[in-house]
Amino acid sequence: MSVAQRLVRLFQAGERSDRNVAAAALQRSLMPDGLPQIDGLRLAARYVPAEGDLGGDWYDVFCLPDGSVGVVMGDVMGHGFASAVIMGRLRSSLRSYALDHADPAEVLSRLDRKIEYFEPGAMATVLYGVCAAPFDTMRFSNAGHLPPIMATPDGGGVFVDLPPDLPMGVSLDHPRRTTEVRLPMGAALCLFTDGLVEQRLDPHRQHGSIDSQLERVRRAVTTDEPATVVDRLIAELPDPDNPDDDVAVLVIRRGP
């Protein structure tokens, strides 16, 4: 190898290193610094990026001026800087719409319109919910996202019956719906992105089909401390440190 070729390789390696540092900094800036402390709710969340990539998964929890709480789980299709940047803009826009509109379906309808006109070609799934003390109900609108899992003190986890509407960026011609979900005292809700169930199969751990992975996730959701549930879900990935796809998980438990 010539000296010139070595210099080119060193330069390219430096560029990759700079891009990786920039990617990590961008991702940190787009995710919440932490979760709010909310009397009556216990929260835990985790985001694990795919190995060597930047993606569009995100979660969010925020308090609104009227005292209600907004919760979000979203996934922008694709990977790389473009998806991450779009994710950041959607996260900010959703928060803005939530300040002016109490109905989750209205918030997602406006977010969809924003995507249609200012993010052409982008597509995302989003699950947005709103609740208020005493947190016995939560109102959700589902834009093509996987439904949350609910675990109660007297039973195991079940997928919440939350009919999906179209993903963001597909069509503005179909109305969006809001569904009310009851949250018993001590119950836990788990919101997650599809990276939790769409990892490449590990022949040594026999994770099986998507259906079997969904079943595995369902069984792992309990009313334990939310941080314990999040840790359990991440630990059960085929490669928890380097997943094939981004993974975002948020667990909310009602109670002290």
Backbone as a ProteinNet text record, in pm:
[ID]
protein_1_A
[PRIMARY]
MSVAQRLVRLFQAGERSDRNVAAAALQRSLMPDGLPQIDGLRLAARYVPAEGDLGGDWYDVFCLPDGSVGVVMGDVMGHGFASAVIMGRLRSSLRSYALDHADPAEVLSRLDRKIEYFEPGAMATVLYGVCAAPFDTMRFSNAGHLPPIMATPDGGGVFVDLPPDLPMGVSLDHPRRTTEVRLPMGAALCLFTDGLVEQRLDPHRQHGSIDSQLERVRRAVTTDEPATVVDRLIAELPDPDNPDDDVAVLVIRRGP
[TERTIARY]
84.5	0	89.1	55.6	137.2	111.1	201.4	183.8	56	28.6	-92.1	-217.9	-218.7	-335	-355.3	-243.3	-254.3	-309.9	-264.8	-314.5	-464.5	-507.7	-650	-730.8	-681.8	-753.6	-759.3	-648.9	-647.4	-746	-749.3	-841.4	-986.7	-1015.2	-1151.9	-1191.1	-1097.2	-1124.4	-1156	-1081.3	-1107.7	-1243.6	-1281.7	-1414.2	-1523.6	-1506.2	-1606.4	-1615.5	-1500.2	-1500.8	-1573.8	-1546.8	-1615.2	-1765.5	-1804.8	-1947.6	-2013.3	-1942.5	-1998.4	-2016.7	-1917.3	-1927.5	-2043.9	-2054.7	-2163.3	-2298.6	-2305.8	-2431.1	-2472.9	-2377.9	-2410.1	-2456.5	-2390.3	-2429.2	-2568.6	-2597.6	-2729.7	-2836.8	-2812.5	-2911.3	-2938.2	-2831.3	-2850.3	-2932.3	-2910.9	-2982.8	-3130	-3164.8	-3302.3	-3385.8	-3322.1	-3395.2	-3413.6	-3518	-3538.4	-3418.2	-3385.6	-3276.6	-3311.9	-3437.8	-3485	-3636.9	-3695.2	-3839.7	-3888.1	-4003.3	-4054.1	-4096.3	-4089.1	-4140.1	-4287.7	-4375.6	-4519.7	-4583.2	-4644.2	-4713	-4824.5	-4823.8	-4925.4	-4882.1	-4764.8	-4712	-4566	-4523.7	-4382.7	-4342.9	-4228	-4188.3	-4046.2	-4023.9	-3888	-3886.5	-3773.4	-3763.3	-3619.5	-3604.2	-3470.7	-3474.4	-3368.2	-3348.5	-3214.5	-3213.6	-3090.6	-3075.5	-2974.9	-2959.3	-2906	-2939.3	-2884.2	-2733.1	-2663.3	-2517.9	-2473.5	-2390.4	-2331.3	-2430.1	-2546.5	-2647	-2722.5	-2794.9	-2877.9	-3018.5	-3117.5	-3252.2	-3354	-3481.5	-3589.7	-3683.9	-3645.7	-3730	-3722.5	-3833.8	-3829.3	-3943.2	-3921	-4025.7	-4026.5	-4137.7	-4145.3	-4252.2	-4229.3	-4328.1	-4317.7	-4429.5	-4425.1	-4551.8	-4537.5	-4650.4	-4705.5	-4838.4	-4905.8	-4959.3	-4987	-5028.2	-5151.4	-5243.8	-5364.9	-5343.8	-5220.5	-5189.4	-5191.4	-5236.5	-5237	-5096.1	-5080.2	-4949.3	-4960.4	-4868.8	-4864.3	-4755.8	-4785.9	-4686.9	-4683.4	-4563.8	-4545.5	-4449.9	-4480.9	-4385.7	-4396.5	-4283.2	-4287.4	-4169.9	-4186	-4083	-4090.3	-3990.3	-3978.7	-3915.3	-3976	-3922.8	-3784.7	-3695.4	-3562	-3459.2	-3334.7	-3223.6	-3134.3	-3040	-2943.1	-2982.6	-2900.2	-2921	-3057.9	-3101.4	-3227.9	-3343.3	-3350.4	-3458.3	-3450.1	-3328.6	-3312.3	-3354.2	-3320.1	-3357.8	-3509.1	-3572	-3717.8	-3781.5	-3725.7	-3777.7	-3774.9	-3664.4	-3654.3	-3757.8	-3783.7	-3883.7	-4024	-4051.9	-4184.5	-4206.9	-4104.4	-4116.2	-4150.2	-4079.6	-4104.5	-4242.9	-4283	-4414.4	-4526.1	-4513.8	-4618.3	-4636.4	-4527.2	-4537.9	-4613	-4583.6	-4649.2	-4799	-4838.3	-4980.4	-5049.9	-4980	-5039.9	-5071.5	-5000.6	-5029	-5164.8	-5209	-5331.6	-5450.1	-5426.4	-5535.1	-5533.3	-5648	-5655.6	-5680.8	-5740.1	-5775.9	-5654.4	-5609.5	-5493.3	-5511.2	-5633	-5655.7	-5634	-5674.3	-5653.8	-5505.7	-5432.1	-5287.6	-5219.8	-5255	-5191.8	-5239.6	-5361.2	-5408.9	-5327.7	-5301.1	-5221.5	-5075.7	-5024.9	-4888.5	-4881.3	-4983.6	-4987.9	-4988.4	-5064.4	-5069.4	-4933.1	-4865.3	-4730.8	-4636.6	-4643.7	-4557.6	-4590.2	-4718.9	-4762.2	-4704.3	-4700.3	-4660.7	-4514.6	-4455.9	-4319.3	-4216.3	-4261.2	-4168.6	-4208.5	-4214.2	-4263.7	-4181.3	-4252.9	-4186.8	-4159.8	-4173.1	-4149.2	-4271	-4246.3	-4353.8	-4315.9	-4412.8	-4385.2	-4507.6	-4482.9	-4590.2	-4576.7	-4690	-4688.6	-4804.6	-4775.2	-4876.1	-4871.5	-4983.2	-4986.8	-5101.7	-5070.3	-5171	-5167.6	-5281.7	-5294.1	-5369.1	-5321.1	-5389.7	-5378.1	-5463	-5462.3	-5496.5	-5449.6	-5477.6	-5628	-5669.4	-5590.4	-5535	-5528.6	-5465.7	-5537	-5669.1	-5745	-5783.5	-5767.8	-5790	-5681.6	-5657.9	-5566.6	-5630.8	-5627.9	-5685.3	-5572.3	-5585.5	-5481.8	-5533.9	-5443.3	-5464.2	-5345.1	-5374.5	-5272	-5255.8	-5142.8	-5112	-5025.1	-5087.2	-5020	-4913	-4912	-4807.7	-4853.7	-4755.5	-4788.8	-4863	-4966.2	-5041	-4957.2	-4986	-4914.9	-4960.1	-4881.6	-4915	-4948.8	-5058.5	-5096.5	-5087.4	-5021.9	-5018.8	-5092.5	-5171	-5244.4	-5199.6	-5221.5	-5177.2	-5238.9	-5358	-5423.9	-5416.6	-5327.7	-5316.9	-5190.8	-5159.1	-5042	-5066.9	-4965.5	-4974.8	-5065.8	-5139.9	-5224.7	-5206.7	-5219.8	-5215.1	-5344.2	-5330	-5445.9	-5520.8	-5652.8	-5737.2	-5742.2	-5650.3	-5633.6	-5629.6	-5744	-5748.4	-5654.6	-5571.3	-5475.9	-5538.8	-5501.1	-5531.4	-5407.8	-5412.8	-5301.3	-5176.5	-5058.2	-4935.1	-4931.4	-4845.8	-4823.7	-4761.2	-4805.8	-4744.1	-4802.8	-4915.1	-4976.3	-5091.2	-5186	-5302.8	-5369.3	-5422.4	-5496.9	-5647	-5688.8	-5830.7	-5903	-5830	-5891.9	-5888.4	-6002.7	-6005.7	-5930.3	-5883.5	-5813.7	-5905.7	-5883.1	-5971.3	-5895.8	-5971.1	-5919.4	-5993.3	-5916.8	-5974	-5936.5	-6033.9	-6007.7	-5972	-5865.5	-5816.7	-5818.3	-5880.6	-5883.9	-5753.3	-5703.5	-5576.6	-5601.5	-5621.4	-5647.2	-5528.2	-5555.3	-5447.3	-5347	-5219.4	-5113.7	-5083.7	-5163.3	-5140.7	-5021.7	-4961.9	-4847.3	-4874.6	-4836.1	-4844.9	-4704	-4682.1	-4552.9	-4571.9	-4507.9	-4507	-4369.2	-4363.9	-4234.7	-4237.7	-4119.3	-4109	-4083.9	-4099.6	-4094.5	-3956.4	-3852.3	-3719.8	-3711.9	-3805.8	-3805.5	-3845.5	-3916	-3966.1	-3921.9	-3840.4	-3800.1	-3649.1	-3583.2	-3440.3	-3415.5	-3296.2	-3260.2	-3262.2	-3302.6	-3316.7	-3180.5	-3167.1	-3045	-3064.5	-2991.2	-3015	-2986.6	-2903.4	-2870.4	-2980	-3057.3	-3160.5	-3300.4	-3310.8	-3437.3	-3550.9	-3530.3	-3635	-3758.1	-3742.5	-3857.3	-3916.5	-4045.1	-4114.1	-4147.3	-4198.8	-4242.6	-4352.5	-4445.1	-4553.1	-4497.3	-4397.2	-4340.4	-4263.3	-4202.4	-4132.5	-4231.3	-4343.6	-4448.3	-4497.7	-4513.1	-4555.1	-4450.3	-4323.2	-4214.5	-4219.6	-4240.5	-4248.5	-4369.9	-4482.7	-4604.3	-4580.4	-4515.8	-4492.2	-4394.9	-4305.8	-4204.4	-4258.7	-4376.2	-4434.8	-4514.6	-4473.5	-4538.5	-4557.4	-4613.7	-4632	-4512.3	-4399.6	-4278.1	-4238.7	-4136.6	-4083.3	-4055.7	-4102.6	-4084.7	-3941.5	-3843.9	-3704.7	-3665.9	-3720.8	-3693.5	-3751.7	-3873	-3936.8	-3858.5	-3817.6	-3739.9	-3610.3	-3539.9	-3413.3	-3437	-3546.4	-3577.4	-3602.5	-3678.3	-3709.6	-3584.1	-3496.9	-3373.7	-3281.3	-3272.6	-3182.5	-3222.5	-3349.9	-3396.1	-3375.2	-3322.8	-3289.8	-3177.6	-3172.1	-3062.9	-2926	-2908.9	-2782.5	-2816.1	-2833.2	-2879.8	-2790.4	-2660.4	-2568.7	-2562.5	-2592.5	-2583.7	-2704.1	-2822.5	-2941.1	-2936	-3010.2	-3015.6	-3093.8	-3188.8	-3273.7	-3284	-3314.3	-3334.4	-3443.5	-3430.1	-3530.7	-3561.6	-3688.5	-3732.3	-3841	-3831.8	-3927.8	-3963.7	-4091.6	-4139.7	-4240.3	-4219.4	-4312.1	-4367.6	-4499.6	-4571.6	-4655	-4635	-4715.1	-4793.6	-4921.1	-5005.7	-4990.6	-4961.6	-4946.9	-4827.6	-4811.5	-4701.5	-4566.4
-118.7	0	125.1	218.7	339.5	431.8	528.3	628.3	706.8	739.8	816.4	738.9	609.4	526.9	518	506.8	502.3	632.3	743.3	873.6	887	838.7	845	762.8	642.3	555.7	618.8	677.3	743.9	860.2	935.1	1048.6	1001.4	892.9	839.8	784.8	719.6	669.4	783.6	893.1	1010.4	1069.6	1072.1	1122.4	1036.5	902.4	813.4	836.5	854.5	878.5	1008.2	1113	1240.7	1226	1149.7	1130.1	1054.3	954	877	964.1	1049.5	1140.4	1237.1	1290.9	1384.2	1315.3	1190.2	1115.6	1093.7	1054.3	1030.5	1159.1	1271.5	1399.5	1440.4	1418.3	1452.1	1368.6	1239.7	1152.2	1193.2	1224.8	1267.1	1395.3	1486.8	1614.3	1598	1491.8	1472.4	1393.5	1317.5	1238.3	1318	1285.2	1357	1341.9	1450.4	1444.1	1351.8	1343.4	1258.9	1258.5	1178.6	1171.4	1259	1324.8	1410.3	1329.2	1391.3	1331.7	1367.7	1267.5	1292.3	1215	1285.2	1218.5	1130.6	1004.5	911	821.6	849.1	765.7	733.7	615.1	577.2	545.2	598.3	592.6	539.8	471.1	432.6	417.4	447	438.2	409.5	359.5	332.8	343.9	401.8	401.6	335.8	236.3	167.9	180.1	253.7	269.3	142.3	125.4	13.1	31	-80.7	-76.8	4.1	105.9	184.7	266.4	298.4	369.2	467.3	554.8	652.9	633.9	637.7	607.3	709.1	673.1	766.1	725.8	628.7	591.8	700.8	725.1	817	790.5	833.9	833.6	970.6	1004.8	1135.2	1130.3	1203.1	1223.9	1370.6	1441.2	1583.8	1624.9	1725.7	1780.1	1901.8	1911.1	2019.2	2122.4	2243.7	2351.2	2319.7	2236.4	2205.8	2094.4	2046.6	1942.4	1802.7	1785.7	1653.7	1617.8	1490.7	1436.8	1374.2	1408.5	1348.9	1243.1	1131.2	1024.5	988.9	965.1	942	825.8	744.3	647.7	656.3	680.2	699.5	637.6	620.6	556.3	611.8	690.9	740.8	631.3	601.7	496.9	534.9	436.4	460.1	476.4	501	516.1	630.8	667.3	769	907	1006.1	1143.1	1195.5	1165.5	1219.9	1178.2	1049.6	1001.8	1063.1	1075	1132.7	1279	1352.7	1493.9	1508.9	1427.4	1431.4	1395.3	1294.8	1257.2	1375.4	1447.7	1563.1	1669.7	1691.6	1792.2	1746.6	1616.1	1565.8	1573	1537.8	1544	1686.4	1783.8	1923.1	1968.7	1930.6	1971.8	1910.4	1781.7	1717.2	1788	1822.9	1895.8	2027.6	2097.4	2226.6	2208.1	2109	2085.3	2042.2	1967	1921	2037.2	2147.1	2263.6	2325.6	2311	2378.6	2286.6	2153.9	2061.2	1945.3	1924.4	1821.2	1682.5	1675	1546.6	1486.8	1368.3	1307.6	1290.1	1256.5	1240.2	1371.5	1481.3	1612.1	1645.5	1613.3	1638.1	1560.6	1432.2	1351.9	1393.8	1439.6	1488.4	1609.2	1698	1815.6	1777.8	1682.5	1635.8	1570.4	1495.9	1431.6	1536.5	1642.2	1750.4	1817	1832.7	1891.2	1803.5	1672.3	1580.5	1586.5	1585.7	1584.1	1702.8	1820.1	1940.4	1980.2	1944.2	1990.8	1878.6	1752.9	1638.8	1540.8	1584.6	1496.7	1368	1257.1	1127.5	1061.7	1137.1	1079.7	999.2	898.1	817.4	780.3	777.8	746.1	680.7	596.1	547.5	619.9	656.7	732.6	686.7	667.5	639.3	754.3	828.1	944.3	929.4	943.4	933.8	1051	1079.7	1187.9	1134.9	1169.5	1130.5	1243	1239.4	1340.7	1272.6	1331.4	1276.8	1257.4	1143.8	1040.2	930.8	956.7	865.1	730	731.1	606.4	576.4	674.6	652.6	723.7	674.1	738.8	737.3	850.2	860.4	851.9	757.2	731	754.8	797.3	790	715.2	622.7	530.9	545	600.6	616.2	499.3	381.8	266.2	202.8	232.4	181.2	53	-25.2	-142.3	-97.8	-171.1	-131.2	-152.4	-76.4	-98.3	-228.1	-271.3	-388.2	-340	-390.6	-356.9	-478.8	-460.3	-562.9	-509.4	-593.9	-554	-640	-591.9	-669.8	-808.1	-827	-957.6	-1039	-1001.2	-1076.2	-1039.8	-1119.1	-1093.6	-984.9	-961.5	-857.9	-896.6	-798.9	-819.4	-699.7	-724.3	-614.3	-533.5	-402.7	-315	-310.2	-318.6	-310.8	-165.5	-130.7	7.4	8.7	28.8	17.6	117.2	70	160	235.4	361.2	437	432.8	501.9	500.1	562.4	515.5	582.4	727.1	805.3	942.2	943.8	1038.2	1055.9	970.5	902.4	814.4	884.6	938.2	1002.9	1091.1	1204.8	1293.7	1271.8	1174.4	1155.3	1067.2	1009.1	918.2	980.7	989.9	1051	967.6	1034.6	967.4	958.3	855.1	827.5	836.4	868.3	864.5	754.7	670.8	559.6	574.7	557.6	568.3	430.8	427.9	303.9	320.5	226.2	231.5	178.1	244.2	207.3	182.5	58	29.3	67.4	87.5	116.7	1.4	35.2	-65	-122.5	-86.1	-137.9	-68.1	-136.8	-82.5	-89.5	15.7	20.1	19.9	-60.5	-64.7	-23.7	85.4	131.5	100.8	59.3	20.4	34	35.9	39	-101.8	-118.8	-253.5	-317.1	-237.2	-295.6	-396.4	-387.2	-481.3	-621.7	-631.9	-763.1	-800.7	-718.5	-746.3	-761.9	-807.9	-834.5	-961.5	-971.5	-1095.5	-1210	-1325.1	-1438.6	-1492	-1525.6	-1581.7	-1732.5	-1813.5	-1958.5	-2021.2	-1955.5	-2012.8	-1986.1	-1877.7	-1844.1	-1875.3	-1908.9	-1954.1	-1854.8	-1733	-1633.2	-1657.3	-1726.7	-1766.4	-1654.7	-1669.3	-1577.8	-1446.6	-1351	-1224.3	-1248	-1338	-1367	-1419.1	-1504.8	-1558.8	-1451.4	-1357.6	-1249.1	-1152.7	-1127.4	-1046.8	-1114.3	-1245.7	-1320.1	-1310.2	-1317.1	-1305.1	-1168.4	-1063.4	-928.5	-917.2	-973.1	-966.2	-1028.4	-1145.9	-1213.7	-1136.2	-1060.1	-987.2	-861.9	-816.1	-694.5	-732.1	-677.9	-705.1	-574	-583.6	-464	-439	-502.7	-473	-326.7	-284.7	-150.1	-127.1	-12.3	10.2	-5.8	39.8	24.8	-122	-205.7	-349.5	-409.9	-367.9	-419.7	-377.4	-251.4	-202.9	-281.9	-299.1	-375.3	-518	-579.4	-716.5	-725.1	-629.8	-630.5	-612.9	-521.7	-499.2	-619.2	-677.7	-791.7	-912.2	-923.7	-1038.9	-1025.2	-910.8	-897.3	-994.8	-1040.6	-1130.1	-1070.8	-940.6	-872	-737.4	-730	-607.8	-486.1	-508.6	-395.5	-345	-431.4	-393.5	-448.8	-393.8	-446.5	-417.2	-497.7	-478.4	-353.6	-317	-201.2	-121.2	8.6	90.9	31.2	50.4	4	117.3	146.6	242.3	176	191.6	130.7	233	241.4	329.1	251.2	247.1	178.4	280.2	278.9	371.8	288.8	306.9	234	332.7	305	390.3	350.2	447.3	420.8	493.8	488	559.1	495.5
0	0	0	-87.3	-96.1	21.4	40	146.6	124	-3.1	-34.4	4	-28.5	6	156.5	229.4	375.4	430.4	374.7	421	394.6	275.3	243.4	343.2	374.6	469.7	608.1	651.5	781.7	783.8	673.1	664.6	669.9	593.4	593.1	729.3	797	931.7	1026.4	1012.8	1096	1068.2	937.7	903	965.4	958.2	1018.6	1167.9	1232.3	1376.5	1408.9	1329	1351.4	1331.5	1227.6	1202.5	1317.4	1370	1481.1	1605.1	1632.8	1746.8	1727	1603.2	1574.2	1585.4	1537.6	1544.7	1688.7	1772.3	1913.7	1981	1948.7	2008.1	1962.6	1833.9	1782.2	1851	1863.5	1925.8	2069.7	2143.9	2283.8	2290.7	2196.2	2199.5	2166.1	2092.7	2050.4	2150.1	2238.9	2336.3	2465.2	2544.1	2670.6	2764.1	2834.6	2932.1	3047.7	3079.5	3188.7	3188.3	3274.6	3284.2	3398.8	3382.1	3490.3	3611.5	3727.4	3850.5	3863.7	3862.4	3861.6	3976	4069.9	4180.4	4125.9	4166	4121.6	4006.8	3950.1	3841.8	3867.9	3828	3828.5	3685.4	3643	3502.7	3487.6	3377.3	3338.9	3187.6	3125.9	2980.6	2941.2	2819.8	2766.1	2614.6	2559.6	2414.7	2387.5	2297.6	2260.1	2108.7	2060.3	1915.3	1851	1723.3	1648.1	1634.7	1622.8	1614.2	1493	1516.9	1410.3	1329.6	1384.6	1306.2	1395	1329.7	1396.5	1342.7	1428.8	1382.4	1425.9	1400.1	1425.5	1535.6	1619.8	1733.8	1840.7	1907.3	2021	2117.4	2241.1	2343	2406.4	2471	2535.7	2643.9	2750.6	2856.3	2896.6	2897.3	2930.2	3004.1	3088.3	3163.7	3090.3	3084.4	3014	3113.2	3067.2	3159.4	3242.8	3191.2	3267.9	3370	3383.5	3479.6	3422.3	3298.9	3236.9	3189.5	3155.4	3116.8	2977.9	2890.1	2757.9	2750.8	2685.4	2666.7	2518.4	2467.1	2324.2	2301.9	2201.5	2148.4	1997.3	1930.2	1786	1715	1585.2	1504.2	1362.7	1324.7	1187.7	1103.1	989.5	903.2	850	843.8	790.2	899.8	857	950.2	903	987.7	951.2	999.9	963.1	1008.1	968.1	844.7	796.6	886.4	920.6	1007	1145.8	1197.1	1330.2	1333.7	1229.9	1224.2	1213.1	1128	1116.2	1249.8	1315.9	1447.6	1542.5	1545.2	1634.1	1602.7	1474.5	1437.1	1473.4	1455.3	1491.6	1641.8	1718.1	1864.5	1909	1852.9	1890.1	1845.3	1724.1	1673	1754.3	1790	1868.3	2002.3	2066.5	2193.4	2174.6	2065	2039.6	2018.9	1937.7	1915.3	2043.6	2128.7	2253.8	2347.7	2335.6	2419.4	2387.5	2264	2220.7	2199.3	2202.2	2171.3	2270.6	2337.7	2440.6	2382.7	2264.1	2204.4	2133.3	2174.6	2108.1	1957.2	1912.2	1768.7	1694.4	1754	1691.5	1683.9	1790	1790.7	1677.4	1663.3	1558.3	1419.5	1406.1	1276.2	1232.2	1324.3	1290.6	1262.8	1337.5	1310.8	1173	1136.9	1005.7	894.4	913.7	814.2	801.3	912.4	909.9	829.1	850.7	776.2	627.2	595.5	455.3	377.7	439.5	367.3	386.4	499.5	526.3	536.5	537.5	539.9	430.3	304	196.6	187	176.4	167.1	300.9	410.4	543.2	587.8	668.1	725.3	867.9	956.1	1096.4	1158.8	1256.9	1342.5	1475.9	1533.4	1658.7	1746.7	1872.7	1974.4	2074	2085.6	2174.9	2272.3	2401.6	2505.1	2600.2	2662	2760.2	2881.5	3000.7	3123.5	3225.2	3324.1	3430.3	3561.4	3671	3803.1	3820	3877.6	3947.2	3855.6	3724.7	3627.8	3616.5	3636.4	3623.1	3478.5	3389.6	3247	3167.9	3047.8	2955.4	2817.3	2749.3	2615.8	2513.3	2419.1	2320.3	2178.7	2091.8	1948.5	1890.3	1799.3	1749.6	1599.4	1556.4	1413.9	1368.8	1354.4	1297.9	1383.5	1513.3	1601.1	1670.3	1718.2	1799.4	1925.2	1966.3	2085.7	2211	2316.1	2442.4	2508.2	2604.8	2686.2	2826.1	2882.7	3018.9	3108.7	3222.6	3326.4	3448.4	3513.1	3632.5	3750.3	3873.3	3990.3	3999.6	3942	3953.2	3824.2	3733.3	3608.8	3532	3429.1	3347.7	3245	3161.5	3061.3	2946.3	2894.1	2776.3	2683.8	2553.5	2458.1	2469.1	2477.8	2491	2357.8	2365.4	2246.2	2200.8	2111.6	2068	1915.4	1850.1	1704.3	1637.3	1543.6	1478.8	1361.9	1347.3	1227.4	1137.3	1025.4	931.6	993.5	955.2	998.2	948.8	1008.4	964.8	824.7	741.1	610.4	500.6	527.5	427	355	429.9	370.3	474.5	428.2	517.3	505.7	427.4	398.5	499.9	592.7	689.1	828.6	895.9	1029.2	1131.9	1234.9	1344.3	1465.3	1545.4	1658.8	1790.8	1894.9	2031.5	2107.2	2176.4	2252.3	2399	2487.4	2631.2	2687.2	2764.3	2825	2976.1	3045.9	3192.3	3248.1	3351.7	3413.7	3562.5	3603	3744.7	3832.6	3960.9	4054.5	4054.6	4042.8	4041.4	3904.7	3803.8	3669.2	3604.2	3507.1	3433.9	3284.8	3213.7	3068	3011	2907.5	2839.5	2694.4	2654	2516	2458.7	2332.4	2276.4	2124.9	2064.4	1918.8	1866.5	1734.6	1677.9	1683.9	1711.1	1726.4	1838.7	1934	2046.2	2002.3	1889.8	1847.1	1705.8	1640.9	1503.9	1490.4	1594.6	1587.1	1506.8	1447.4	1379.8	1480.7	1435.2	1525.1	1567.4	1692.7	1748.3	1760.7	1681.2	1683.9	1819.1	1901.1	2031.3	2134.7	2113.2	2210.7	2159.7	2031.4	1974.6	2000.7	1954.2	1975.8	1888.4	1778.7	1699	1615.3	1580.5	1491.1	1561.3	1479.5	1536.8	1640	1608.7	1704.2	1836.5	1827.1	1950.7	2025.8	1953.6	2021.4	2087	2020.7	2084.2	2211.8	2206.4	2324.4	2434.6	2396.5	2494.4	2562.4	2483.1	2539.9	2631.4	2588.6	2671	2808.1	2810.1	2937.8	3026.4	2964.5	3042	3108.5	3064.7	3122.5	3246.3	3360.2	3488.2	3562.6	3683.2	3765.9	3857.9	3829.6	3905.5	3886.4	3959.3	3941.6	3792.9	3735.8	3592.2	3542.4	3620.1	3576.9	3565	3652.9	3647.3	3520.5	3485.1	3364	3240	3234.7	3119.9	3106.6	3217.7	3214.8	3165	3209.7	3169.7	3018.6	2965.9	2823.1	2738	2778.2	2702.1	2713	2831.4	2852.8	2769.4	2733.3	2657.9	2507.3	2461	2319.6	2283.8	2158.5	2119.3	2146.5	2122.8	2151.9	2214.2	2346.2	2411.2	2388.4	2371.1	2354.2	2211.1	2114.3	1973.3	1896.9	1919.9	1851	1701.5	1625.2	1480.7	1443.1	1526.2	1500.3	1629.5	1614.9	1733.8	1821.7	1950.8	2046.5	2143.7	2159.7	2261.8	2344.9	2476.1	2569	2675.8	2708.3	2815.4	2898.5	3029.5	3120.2	3219.4	3233.3	3322	3417.5	3547.9	3646.6	3730.6	3746.3	3829.9	3976	4059.3	4201	4258.2	4389	4454.7	4424.6
[MASK]
++++++++++++++++++++++++++++++++++++++++++++++++++++++++++++++++++++++++++++++++++++++++++++++++++++++++++++++++++++++++++++++++++++++++++++++++++++++++++++++++++++++++++++++++++++++++++++++++++++++++++++++++++++++++++++++++++++++++++++++++++++++++++++++++

